[in-house]
């Protein structure tokens, strides 16, 4: 299964539609700041599944602040990061991911890309699709998963 990980669209629907068309994922996982744009994209691309969390700029959204997902062996904790002080470090984010039993942590907010393993958890921040054109891809299989950072 191919998961497209995006965050911080900030109104750049050209980049959003471009990356979805380019990657043709099974599921788009959105890490906040542009929920309305992603909801519109879900109507334009009905064959793909969409999952979103709300960011600090999604004030009137009904999307959750965080959620847990399971795709085969990929147990994923998704949040935007603002409620976990992401701009000051990843310790609160990692603690939340551990509480959920996740082996993957996805977040945004900082607009800085991160792809590393820390404390046994794969950490991925796709950066800002809207301002930098960066995003992530996770391919899952029966054997596990692989993560990568990409650019438009």
Secondary structure, DSSP 4 states (H G I P E B T S, - for coil): -EEEEE---TT-HHHHHHHHHHH--SEEEE-SS-HHHHHHHHHH-TTSEEEE---TT-TT--S-SEEEEEETTEEEEEE-SGGGTGGG-SHHHHHHHHHTT-SEEEE-SS--EEEEEETTEEEEEE--HHHH-EEEEEEEETTEEEEEEEE-
